[in-house]
Structure formats: C-alpha cells, structure tokens
Amino acid sequence: MSLPLSGVTVVDFTRILSGPFATMILADLGAAVIKIERPGAGDGARTLPPLKDGKSAYFAAVNRGKRSMALDFDKADDRAVLDRILSRADVLVENFRPGVMDRHGLGWDLLHARHPALIYASVTGFGQTGPDARRAAYDVIVQARSGLMNRTGTPDAPRRAGSSFGDLSGGMFLAQGILAALYDRGRTGVGRRVDVGMLDAQLALMEQAVPQQATGATPPPHPSRHPSIAPCEAVSASDGPFVLTAGTEAQFERLCLVLDLPIAQDPRFADNAARLANARLLKRLIEAVTLEHPRSHWLSRMTAAGVPCAPIQSMDQVMKDPQIAARNMIVDVLDRYGRASFKAAGNPIKMSGMEDPPARAPAPELDGNRADILRWLEKD
C-alpha cells in the first residue's frame, strides 16, 4: 500500500507539541520528516514526563516515525548540510517566535527567493502579525485568552481543558494549511507561506461561543451542559454520572418513553427552545428517575431505544474500549530494537489503500539519523 504523502520531505524545526503534532500527522500520512534539533539538548520534550526507561512517552507519541539530525545553525559545516537538506525539501515547519528564524538567515523571504517551491509553515502563539505576534505563548495562555477556560469551568473557577487543545488545534490547522499548499504547488510550482496562530486556531474551534455573541447574551459557563441543546449533559445514576443527549424531537420522545416520563407534550418541554429555558427543571425530572438504577441499566436501555448516551470513562477504560480498538486508535510505538515500548493514539484518518498498522516506527534518538540523511543527500 502507498501512503498519500510518500515522496514528500518535511524539514521539521519544531519542538514540544504544536509543531511536532502537525509533522506527526504528515508522517502518519507518509511524509519523510527530518527533525532538526539542537546539538546536545534536542527537543525539550525529550525530558517531559511520563518517562519509561529514561525515555519520554510524551516525546515518543508525537515524534514517532521521524528522523533526527542535530545541527548548529551558526556553524559553517552544519549550515552547509542544512542548506543541502532545504534544497531537496518540500516543506519547512517551524514554531519559533516571529523573528527567530530570520536572525539565523532562515526566514521566509530569504528562503522563498532561494527555494521558490519550498512551502514554509509556521505555528506560533499569536501568528506572524498583530500587536502580540512576538509574545511567548503556551497552551494554557491560549486556552485562557480564547475564552475556553471560561467556558469549561464555573463562574468562580475557570478550568483548563484536560488536554492541550491550544497546542493541538494549532498543529491540526497547520497540517491542513500545509496540505492545501502542497495541492496548490502541484498546479503552480510555487510554495506558499502558511501562518497559523494557536489563539486563532483555538478561537476557530469555539463553535458555540462566538456565534452566541450575535444575540448579545452569553450564557454562563456550565461544566457539562451543552449551551444550545437540552437535554445534553451529564446526569446521575445510582452509581455515578453518565451523559445523554436528545438532539431531536424524536430522540426526546424516545427518552421520555425509556424513563416513563409523561412530559413529551408538556409545553415547558415542547421543543428545544423550551427545554433550554427549563434545563434545570428538566435535569431534576430526569434524575428523579435515573437515580433509581445504575448506569449500566440506563446505558443499555437508552442505547436500545436509540437515545445517544455514553459512560464517562477513565483513561484506563478508554484504552480497553472495543470501538476504539476496532478503529486501531491505540497503537504501539516501537523502540529502536523493534520492541513495543510506548502507547500512542493512532491515526484518525482512515483512507482506502493506506496501511494502518498496529505498531508505529520509533521516535528518533537525538542525531540518530545523521548517517542515513547524509547518504540521502549524496544521492542524485
């Protein structure tokens, strides 16, 4: 089977998460990713916990299948090697603050003039323009400034989401931009500059919060309730909470039948707008019934009736979820000896004719691929 990005070479200057996540997506799709790292130190994510046998599981998960070469931009010999790599590359990816690459003679204007077909992709906290472009940013900064922390917590206790969505959204949009630029270059022969700000990316995913501003009224944060659908939230059973949703009138009627609640024709719950206005009362009525039995009872009955519902799973339960296993979404990351060493999320992009193996190539040792990269450069 061939991978859709086979033959595409990516020079990856990124570190930690937003950029490496983007290049991981490209590597999963078949691109050859050459990770350029600082001699002696490398990507700072190499030391981030959790650690296993002295190696970072965090680093392995987002750098699997890449190759590493340590180069000092300011040394003539290393710079000559880097220039040779860039002359053969299709994409350059970096996530330094604006101005850093320019100071090293690796900015867009210079490289575009020298290598007009090279796609130059950057992901930063705030993008390449605007008053805060040169400010440093981390995931929590983006979650706070985008409004996400306000929406996921309570009025008195805003909360960071349980995953690094600020970083990850930036990486996802960067990968999309790179793919679009590759498609465009196939028609024009010219590379483009791709500029993604993590704050921009996070805001683009605030699909409810931004449109709500058009009404002039922002609903208060709620830990689990959907702002535009009712019921759509966590409810309690006798042994703990689970989630349910009735997003259509038919689903709400089926929910009422399962719960034996005679409220389907009640004007307070006659349609979604009415249910939203009476969401607290509706939840109390539902829980008056669901508290009588355990979660397994309700999940079974609601599933059979076609009412969307789900358990609230811990990560150890997620790892054993049969649907996730059937989609090959938990994969082994091998070590350099070919042994399964780490677990990582699989590739959610399933495509005909594309292999989706249960094990993935290892993350590279720092400078571990110098010899084979140099051999590649010697080829015609």
C-alpha positions, 0 to 999 in steps of 0.5 A: 500500500502507498501512503498519500504523502510518500515522496514528500520531505518535511524539514521539521524545526519544531519542538514540544507539541504544536509543531511536532503534532502537525509533522506527526500527522504528515508522517502518519500520512507518509511524509519523510520528516527530518527533525532538526534539533539542537546539538546536545539538548534536542527537543525539550520534550525529550525530558517531559514526563511520563518517562519509561526507561529514561525515555519520554512517552510524551516525546515518543507519541508525537515524534514517532516515525521521524528522523533526527539530525542535530545541527548548529545553525551558526556553524559553517559545516552544519549550515552547509548540510542544512542548506543541502537538506532545504534544497531537496525539501518540500516543506519547512515547519517551524514554531519559533517566535516571529523573528527567530528564524530570520536572525539565523538567515532562515526566514521566509523571504530569504528562503522563498527567493532561494527555494521558490517551491519550498512551502514554509509553515509556521505555528506560533502563539499569536501568528506572524502579525498583530500587536502580540505576534512576538509574545511567548505563548503556551497552551494554557495562555491560549486556552485562557485568552480564547475564552475556553477556560471560561467556558469549561469551568464555573463562574468562580473557577475557570478550568483548563481543558484536560488536554492541550487543545491550544497546542493541538488545534494549532498543529491540526490547522497547520497540517491542513494549511500545509496540505492545501499548499502542497495541492496548490504547488502541484498546479503552480510550482510555487510554495506558499507561506502558511501562518497559523496562530494557536489563539486563532486556531483555538478561537476557530474551534469555539463553535458555540461561543462566538456565534452566541455573541450575535444575540448579545447574551452569553450564557454562563459557563456550565461544566457539562451542559451543552449551551444550545441543546437540552437535554445534553449533559451529564446526569446521575445514576445510582452509581455515578454520572453518565451523559445523554443527549436528545438532539431531536424531537424524536430522540426526546420522545424516545427518552421520555418513553425509556424513563416513563416520563409523561412530559413529551407534550408538556409545553415547558418541554415542547421543543428545544427552545423550551427545554433550554429555558427549563434545563434545570427543571428538566435535569431534576425530572430526569434524575428523579428517575435515573437515580433509581438504577445504575448506569449500566441499566440506563446505558443499555436501555437508552442505547436500545431505544436509540437515545445517544448516551455514553459512560464517562470513562477513565483513561484506563477504560478508554484504552480497553474500549472495543470501538476504539480498538476496532478503529486501531486508535491505540497503537504501539510505538516501537523502540529502536530494537523493534520492541513495543515500548510506548502507547500512542493514539493512532491515526484518525484518518482512515483512507482506502489503500493506506496501511494502518498498522498496529505498531508505529516506527520509533521516535528518533534518538537525538542525531540518530539519523545523521548517517542515513540523511547524509547518504540521502543527500549524496544521492542524485 
